[in-house]
Amino acid sequence: MEMKKQVAWTAIDLGLKELMAGNDTLSDKDLKVKSGRLKCLSDFAETLRKRVDERIKGVGVGPIEPLFDQYHEARKQIDINA
């Protein structure tokens, strides 16, 4: 199981590097969309961090799938408003 987690963290690292590549060639509009999507990702990561902290405190937490649904909806709104 630990190997799967290591692979997942590596995939996240590589994905973030790929997402940030080429910023110098993007238009201001594209950069604003990217910034909005990164803000959604940041908010989602903070939500996940808080969920982990709740578990550390012994709080029973519900399913994680609704959190992903909320994240995807927020990200979709960025694209719609672009």
N, CA, C and O atoms as a Tinker XYZ file with bonds, in Angstrom:
   328  protein
     1  N      0.821000   -1.196000    0.000000    73     2
     2  CA     0.000000    0.000000    0.000000    64     1     3
     3  C      0.866000    1.263000    0.000000    63     2     4     5
     4  O      0.527000    2.241000   -0.666000    81     3
     5  N      1.949000    1.252000    0.718000    73     3     6
     6  CA     2.826000    2.426000    0.788000    64     5     7
     7  C      3.378000    2.786000   -0.586000    63     6     8     9
     8  O      3.547000    3.967000   -0.889000    81     7
     9  N      3.660000    1.797000   -1.417000    73     7    10
    10  CA     4.178000    2.055000   -2.761000    64     9    11
    11  C      3.136000    2.798000   -3.595000    63    10    12    13
    12  O      3.484000    3.695000   -4.363000    81    11
    13  N      1.849000    2.430000   -3.450000    73    11    14
    14  CA     0.789000    3.111000   -4.179000    64    13    15
    15  C      0.715000    4.582000   -3.773000    63    14    16    17
    16  O      0.508000    5.453000   -4.618000    81    15
    17  N      0.883000    4.852000   -2.496000    73    15    18
    18  CA     0.850000    6.237000   -2.021000    64    17    19
    19  C      2.037000    7.013000   -2.584000    63    18    20    21
    20  O      1.888000    8.167000   -2.986000    81    19
    21  N      3.200000    6.395000   -2.614000    73    19    22
    22  CA     4.385000    7.052000   -3.155000    64    21    23
    23  C      4.182000    7.365000   -4.642000    63    22    24    25
    24  O      4.544000    8.444000   -5.112000    81    23
    25  N      3.607000    6.420000   -5.367000    73    23    26
    26  CA     3.333000    6.634000   -6.794000    64    25    27
    27  C      2.322000    7.761000   -6.961000    63    26    28    29
    28  O      2.463000    8.585000   -7.864000    81    27
    29  N      1.302000    7.811000   -6.103000    73    27    30
    30  CA     0.287000    8.869000   -6.187000    64    29    31
    31  C      0.904000   10.242000   -5.930000    63    30    32    33
    32  O      0.614000   11.194000   -6.655000    81    31
    33  N      1.755000   10.356000   -4.903000    73    31    34
    34  CA     2.407000   11.644000   -4.615000    64    33    35
    35  C      3.306000   12.059000   -5.775000    63    34    36    37
    36  O      3.356000   13.239000   -6.124000    81    35
    37  N      4.018000   11.103000   -6.379000    73    35    38
    38  CA     4.872000   11.407000   -7.527000    64    37    39
    39  C      4.024000   11.883000   -8.704000    63    38    40    41
    40  O      4.405000   12.819000   -9.406000    81    39
    41  N      2.884000   11.244000   -8.921000    73    39    42
    42  CA     1.991000   11.652000  -10.007000    64    41    43
    43  C      1.487000   13.077000   -9.782000    63    42    44    45
    44  O      1.394000   13.859000  -10.729000    81    43
    45  N      1.162000   13.417000   -8.541000    73    43    46
    46  CA     0.725000   14.776000   -8.219000    64    45    47
    47  C      1.838000   15.769000   -8.516000    63    46    48    49
    48  O      1.605000   16.801000   -9.147000    81    47
    49  N      3.040000   15.459000   -8.065000    73    47    50
    50  CA     4.184000   16.347000   -8.310000    64    49    51
    51  C      4.409000   16.571000   -9.803000    63    50    52    53
    52  O      4.582000   17.705000  -10.252000    81    51
    53  N      4.404000   15.487000  -10.562000    73    51    54
    54  CA     4.612000   15.594000  -12.006000    64    53    55
    55  C      3.472000   16.355000  -12.676000    63    54    56    57
    56  O      3.701000   17.153000  -13.584000    81    55
    57  N      2.258000   16.107000  -12.230000    73    55    58
    58  CA     1.106000   16.802000  -12.786000    64    57    59
    59  C      1.175000   18.300000  -12.545000    63    58    60    61
    60  O      0.864000   19.089000  -13.437000    81    59
    61  N      1.580000   18.695000  -11.347000    73    59    62
    62  CA     1.697000   20.120000  -11.048000    64    61    63
    63  C      2.787000   20.777000  -11.887000    63    62    64    65
    64  O      2.615000   21.897000  -12.370000    81    63
    65  N      3.904000   20.083000  -12.058000    73    63    66
    66  CA     4.972000   20.621000  -12.916000    64    65    67
    67  C      4.462000   20.804000  -14.343000    63    66    68    69
    68  O      4.736000   21.821000  -14.980000    81    67
    69  N      3.726000   19.825000  -14.835000    73    67    70
    70  CA     3.184000   19.894000  -16.190000    64    69    71
    71  C      2.174000   21.037000  -16.309000    63    70    72    73
    72  O      2.170000   21.761000  -17.304000    81    71
    73  N      1.331000   21.198000  -15.310000    73    71    74
    74  CA     0.349000   22.283000  -15.329000    64    73    75
    75  C      0.999000   23.652000  -15.356000    63    74    76    77
    76  O      0.464000   24.581000  -15.962000    81    75
    77  N      2.131000   23.787000  -14.716000    73    75    78
    78  CA     2.791000   25.091000  -14.628000    64    77    79
    79  C      3.744000   25.350000  -15.792000    63    78    80    81
    80  O      4.217000   26.474000  -15.959000    81    79
    81  N      4.025000   24.350000  -16.580000    73    79    82
    82  CA     4.915000   24.521000  -17.725000    64    81    83
    83  C      4.244000   25.414000  -18.768000    63    82    84    85
    84  O      3.038000   25.327000  -18.995000    81    83
    85  N      5.030000   26.252000  -19.382000    73    83    86
    86  CA     4.525000   27.061000  -20.480000    64    85    87
    87  C      3.745000   28.293000  -20.080000    63    86    88    89
    88  O      3.096000   28.905000  -20.928000    81    87
    89  N      3.786000   28.677000  -18.815000    73    87    90
    90  CA     3.044000   29.866000  -18.387000    64    89    91
    91  C      3.438000   31.105000  -19.180000    63    90    92    93
    92  O      2.596000   31.963000  -19.444000    81    91
    93  N      4.704000   31.208000  -19.560000    73    91    94
    94  CA     5.182000   32.396000  -20.258000    64    93    95
    95  C      4.572000   32.547000  -21.648000    63    94    96    97
    96  O      4.613000   33.634000  -22.224000    81    95
    97  N      4.018000   31.493000  -22.185000    73    95    98
    98  CA     3.446000   31.551000  -23.527000    64    97    99
    99  C      1.932000   31.713000  -23.526000    63    98   100   101
   100  O      1.326000   31.835000  -24.591000    81    99
   101  N      1.317000   31.718000  -22.360000    73    99   102
   102  CA    -0.143000   31.812000  -22.278000    64   101   103
   103  C     -0.608000   33.258000  -22.302000    63   102   104   105
   104  O      0.096000   34.167000  -21.862000    81   103
   105  N     -1.809000   33.447000  -22.826000    73   103   106
   106  CA    -2.424000   34.778000  -22.818000    64   105   107
   107  C     -2.878000   35.108000  -21.396000    63   106   108   109
   108  O     -2.968000   34.231000  -20.537000    81   107
   109  N     -3.159000   36.381000  -21.170000    73   107   110
   110  CA    -3.658000   36.789000  -19.856000    64   109   111
   111  C     -4.962000   36.068000  -19.524000    63   110   112   113
   112  O     -5.175000   35.664000  -18.381000    81   111
   113  N     -5.831000   35.907000  -20.513000    73   111   114
   114  CA    -7.102000   35.199000  -20.286000    64   113   115
   115  C     -6.844000   33.760000  -19.838000    63   114   116   117
   116  O     -7.449000   33.283000  -18.878000    81   115
   117  N     -5.939000   33.075000  -20.542000    73   115   118
   118  CA    -5.624000   31.686000  -20.177000    64   117   119
   119  C     -4.989000   31.612000  -18.788000    63   118   120   121
   120  O     -5.254000   30.683000  -18.024000    81   119
   121  N     -4.158000   32.590000  -18.474000    73   119   122
   122  CA    -3.538000   32.606000  -17.142000    64   121   123
   123  C     -4.580000   32.845000  -16.053000    63   122   124   125
   124  O     -4.475000   32.276000  -14.967000    81   123
   125  N     -5.573000   33.671000  -16.326000    73   123   126
   126  CA    -6.628000   33.916000  -15.340000    64   125   127
   127  C     -7.438000   32.649000  -15.101000    63   126   128   129
   128  O     -7.793000   32.340000  -13.964000    81   127
   129  N     -7.727000   31.920000  -16.166000    73   127   130
   130  CA    -8.439000   30.645000  -16.012000    64   129   131
   131  C     -7.587000   29.674000  -15.208000    63   130   132   133
   132  O     -8.092000   29.004000  -14.307000    81   131
   133  N     -6.305000   29.595000  -15.525000    73   131   134
   134  CA    -5.409000   28.699000  -14.802000    64   133   135
   135  C     -5.352000   29.087000  -13.327000    63   134   136   137
   136  O     -5.391000   28.224000  -12.450000    81   135
   137  N     -5.260000   30.378000  -13.059000    73   135   138
   138  CA    -5.219000   30.856000  -11.682000    64   137   139
   139  C     -6.495000   30.473000  -10.928000    63   138   140   141
   140  O     -6.442000   30.052000   -9.773000    81   139
   141  N     -7.625000   30.623000  -11.587000    73   139   142
   142  CA    -8.892000   30.239000  -10.956000    64   141   143
   143  C     -8.966000   28.754000  -10.664000    63   142   144   145
   144  O     -9.434000   28.342000   -9.602000    81   143
   145  N     -8.504000   27.956000  -11.606000    73   143   146
   146  CA    -8.510000   26.502000  -11.404000    64   145   147
   147  C     -7.548000   26.110000  -10.273000    63   146   148   149
   148  O     -7.848000   25.222000   -9.475000    81   147
   149  N     -6.399000   26.778000  -10.214000    73   147   150
   150  CA    -5.454000   26.495000   -9.127000    64   149   151
   151  C     -6.034000   26.907000   -7.782000    63   150   152   153
   152  O     -5.775000   26.252000   -6.772000    81   151
   153  N     -6.813000   27.979000   -7.755000    73   151   154
   154  CA    -7.475000   28.395000   -6.510000    64   153   155
   155  C     -8.466000   27.327000   -6.071000    63   154   156   157
   156  O     -8.542000   26.993000   -4.888000    81   155
   157  N     -9.229000   26.787000   -7.026000    73   155   158
   158  CA   -10.145000   25.689000   -6.694000    64   157   159
   159  C     -9.380000   24.494000   -6.142000    63   158   160   161
   160  O     -9.806000   23.872000   -5.170000    81   159
   161  N     -8.246000   24.175000   -6.767000    73   159   162
   162  CA    -7.423000   23.063000   -6.304000    64   161   163
   163  C     -6.893000   23.333000   -4.901000    63   162   164   165
   164  O     -6.881000   22.441000   -4.052000    81   163
   165  N     -6.457000   24.560000   -4.663000    73   163   166
   166  CA    -5.951000   24.944000   -3.348000    64   165   167
   167  C     -7.036000   24.806000   -2.285000    63   166   168   169
   168  O     -6.789000   24.272000   -1.203000    81   167
   169  N     -8.230000   25.285000   -2.594000    73   167   170
   170  CA    -9.353000   25.166000   -1.652000    64   169   171
   171  C     -9.666000   23.698000   -1.374000    63   170   172   173
   172  O     -9.936000   23.315000   -0.236000    81   171
   173  N     -9.626000   22.884000   -2.426000    73   171   174
   174  CA    -9.900000   21.457000   -2.268000    64   173   175
   175  C     -8.830000   20.792000   -1.400000    63   174   176   177
   176  O     -9.148000   19.988000   -0.524000    81   175
   177  N     -7.570000   21.128000   -1.646000    73   175   178
   178  CA    -6.484000   20.571000   -0.834000    64   177   179
   179  C     -6.653000   20.972000    0.630000    63   178   180   181
   180  O     -6.402000   20.167000    1.527000    81   179
   181  N     -7.071000   22.198000    0.873000    73   179   182
   182  CA    -7.296000   22.650000    2.247000    64   181   183
   183  C     -8.448000   21.875000    2.884000    63   182   184   185
   184  O     -8.379000   21.520000    4.061000    81   183
   185  N     -9.489000   21.615000    2.128000    73   183   186
   186  CA   -10.606000   20.809000    2.633000    64   185   187
   187  C    -10.131000   19.408000    2.997000    63   186   188   189
   188  O    -10.510000   18.870000    4.037000    81   187
   189  N     -9.302000   18.821000    2.139000    73   187   190
   190  CA    -8.775000   17.481000    2.421000    64   189   191
   191  C     -7.883000   17.499000    3.660000    63   190   192   193
   192  O     -7.927000   16.572000    4.468000    81   191
   193  N     -7.073000   18.550000    3.813000    73   191   194
   194  CA    -6.208000   18.673000    4.985000    64   193   195
   195  C     -7.046000   18.737000    6.256000    63   194   196   197
   196  O     -6.722000   18.098000    7.257000    81   195
   197  N     -8.116000   19.508000    6.209000    73   195   198
   198  CA    -8.999000   19.618000    7.378000    64   197   199
   199  C     -9.656000   18.281000    7.690000    63   198   200   201
   200  O     -9.860000   17.936000    8.854000    81   199
   201  N     -9.987000   17.530000    6.640000    73   199   202
   202  CA   -10.590000   16.207000    6.839000    64   201   203
   203  C     -9.613000   15.287000    7.567000    63   202   204   205
   204  O    -10.006000   14.550000    8.471000    81   203
   205  N     -8.346000   15.330000    7.172000    73   203   206
   206  CA    -7.318000   14.515000    7.830000    64   205   207
   207  C     -7.175000   14.952000    9.291000    63   206   208   209
   208  O     -7.080000   14.113000   10.186000    81   207
   209  N     -7.161000   16.259000    9.526000    73   207   210
   210  CA    -7.055000   16.765000   10.904000    64   209   211
   211  C     -8.229000   16.311000   11.760000    63   210   212   213
   212  O     -8.053000   16.011000   12.940000    81   211
   213  N     -9.425000   16.258000   11.181000    73   211   214
   214  CA   -10.592000   15.765000   11.920000    64   213   215
   215  C    -10.384000   14.310000   12.332000    63   214   216   217
   216  O    -10.691000   13.927000   13.461000    81   215
   217  N     -9.866000   13.513000   11.417000    73   215   218
   218  CA    -9.619000   12.098000   11.734000    64   217   219
   219  C     -8.579000   11.967000   12.836000    63   218   220   221
   220  O     -8.701000   11.108000   13.709000    81   219
   221  N     -7.547000   12.823000   12.801000    73   219   222
   222  CA    -6.522000   12.791000   13.845000    64   221   223
   223  C     -7.160000   13.057000   15.205000    63   222   224   225
   224  O     -6.758000   12.471000   16.210000    81   223
   225  N     -8.151000   13.938000   15.233000    73   223   226
   226  CA    -8.847000   14.291000   16.476000    64   225   227
   227  C     -9.891000   13.246000   16.856000    63   226   228   229
   228  O    -10.555000   13.376000   17.885000    81   227
   229  N    -10.036000   12.217000   16.035000    73   227   230
   230  CA   -10.971000   11.150000   16.350000    64   229   231
   231  C    -12.391000   11.414000   15.890000    63   230   232   233
   232  O    -13.312000   10.695000   16.277000    81   231
   233  N    -12.576000   12.422000   15.079000    73   231   234
   234  CA   -13.902000   12.743000   14.572000    64   233   235
   235  C    -14.231000   11.797000   13.424000    63   234   236   237
   236  O    -13.431000   11.603000   12.509000    81   235
   237  N    -15.414000   11.219000   13.489000    73   235   238
   238  CA   -15.849000   10.378000   12.386000    64   237   239
   239  C    -16.217000   11.248000   11.200000    63   238   240   241
   240  O    -16.999000   12.189000   11.334000    81   239
   241  N    -15.671000   10.947000   10.070000    73   239   242
   242  CA   -15.944000   11.741000    8.874000    64   241   243
   243  C    -16.726000   10.898000    7.877000    63   242   244   245
   244  O    -16.640000    9.670000    7.870000    81   243
   245  N    -17.471000   11.571000    7.058000    73   243   246
   246  CA   -18.284000   10.879000    6.067000    64   245   247
   247  C    -17.490000   10.528000    4.826000    63   246   248   249
   248  O    -16.261000   10.595000    4.812000    81   247
   249  N    -18.213000   10.155000    3.787000    73   247   250
   250  CA   -17.559000    9.775000    2.529000    64   249   251
   251  C    -16.861000   10.964000    1.887000    63   250   252   253
   252  O    -17.275000   12.111000    2.061000    81   251
   253  N    -15.814000   10.681000    1.155000    73   251   254
   254  CA   -15.013000   11.731000    0.525000    64   253   255
   255  C    -15.537000   12.094000   -0.871000    63   254   256   257
   256  O    -15.226000   13.171000   -1.381000    81   255
   257  N    -16.311000   11.228000   -1.480000    73   255   258
   258  CA   -16.782000   11.466000   -2.847000    64   257   259
   259  C    -17.517000   12.797000   -3.006000    63   258   260   261
   260  O    -17.294000   13.482000   -4.004000    81   259
   261  N    -18.390000   13.199000   -2.064000    73   259   262
   262  CA   -19.050000   14.498000   -2.225000    64   261   263
   263  C    -18.066000   15.673000   -2.282000    63   262   264   265
   264  O    -18.339000   16.682000   -2.932000    81   263
   265  N    -16.938000   15.542000   -1.610000    73   263   266
   266  CA   -15.932000   16.601000   -1.661000    64   265   267
   267  C    -15.355000   16.728000   -3.063000    63   266   268   269
   268  O    -15.112000   17.837000   -3.540000    81   267
   269  N    -15.136000   15.601000   -3.720000    73   267   270
   270  CA   -14.645000   15.620000   -5.096000    64   269   271
   271  C    -15.695000   16.219000   -6.025000    63   270   272   273
   272  O    -15.366000   16.976000   -6.938000    81   271
   273  N    -16.961000   15.874000   -5.787000    73   271   274
   274  CA   -18.036000   16.439000   -6.601000    64   273   275
   275  C    -18.074000   17.961000   -6.470000    63   274   276   277
   276  O    -18.233000   18.664000   -7.469000    81   275
   277  N    -17.932000   18.469000   -5.257000    73   275   278
   278  CA   -17.927000   19.915000   -5.031000    64   277   279
   279  C    -16.734000   20.567000   -5.722000    63   278   280   281
   280  O    -16.867000   21.635000   -6.320000    81   279
   281  N    -15.584000   19.936000   -5.643000    73   279   282
   282  CA   -14.381000   20.450000   -6.293000    64   281   283
   283  C    -14.573000   20.527000   -7.810000    63   282   284   285
   284  O    -14.262000   21.544000   -8.430000    81   283
   285  N    -15.082000   19.456000   -8.395000    73   283   286
   286  CA   -15.279000   19.433000   -9.843000    64   285   287
   287  C    -16.304000   20.480000  -10.281000    63   286   288   289
   288  O    -16.145000   21.104000  -11.330000    81   287
   289  N    -17.344000   20.674000   -9.486000    73   287   290
   290  CA   -18.346000   21.683000   -9.818000    64   289   291
   291  C    -17.745000   23.087000   -9.758000    63   290   292   293
   292  O    -18.004000   23.906000  -10.640000    81   291
   293  N    -16.947000   23.372000   -8.732000    73   291   294
   294  CA   -16.312000   24.680000   -8.611000    64   293   295
   295  C    -15.361000   24.931000   -9.775000    63   294   296   297
   296  O    -15.313000   26.033000  -10.321000    81   295
   297  N    -14.619000   23.918000  -10.144000    73   295   298
   298  CA   -13.687000   24.041000  -11.269000    64   297   299
   299  C    -14.434000   24.248000  -12.581000    63   298   300   301
   300  O    -14.002000   25.028000  -13.430000    81   299
   301  N    -15.560000   23.546000  -12.744000    73   299   302
   302  CA   -16.360000   23.696000  -13.947000    64   301   303
   303  C    -16.893000   25.126000  -14.070000    63   302   304   305
   304  O    -16.969000   25.672000  -15.171000    81   303
   305  N    -17.258000   25.725000  -12.945000    73   303   306
   306  CA   -17.755000   27.100000  -12.962000    64   305   307
   307  C    -16.676000   28.080000  -13.438000    63   306   308   309
   308  O    -16.983000   29.068000  -14.106000    81   307
   309  N    -15.434000   27.807000  -13.099000    73   307   310
   310  CA   -14.325000   28.650000  -13.583000    64   309   311
   311  C    -14.307000   28.629000  -15.104000    63   310   312   313
   312  O    -14.174000   29.671000  -15.745000    81   311
   313  N    -14.441000   27.445000  -15.674000    73   311   314
   314  CA   -14.399000   27.310000  -17.124000    64   313   315
   315  C    -15.619000   27.956000  -17.786000    63   314   316   317
   316  O    -15.499000   28.568000  -18.847000    81   315
   317  N    -16.770000   27.824000  -17.172000    73   315   318
   318  CA   -17.999000   28.412000  -17.717000    64   317   319
   319  C    -17.892000   29.934000  -17.733000    63   318   320   321
   320  O    -18.332000   30.583000  -18.681000    81   319
   321  N    -17.306000   30.498000  -16.681000    73   319   322
   322  CA   -17.210000   31.951000  -16.560000    64   321   323
   323  C    -16.025000   32.541000  -17.315000    63   322   324   325
   324  O    -15.848000   33.759000  -17.345000    81   323
   325  N    -15.220000   31.686000  -17.921000    73   323   326
   326  CA   -14.023000   32.177000  -18.629000    64   325   327
   327  C    -14.370000   32.863000  -19.931000    63   326   328
   328  O    -13.478000   33.329000  -20.640000    81   327
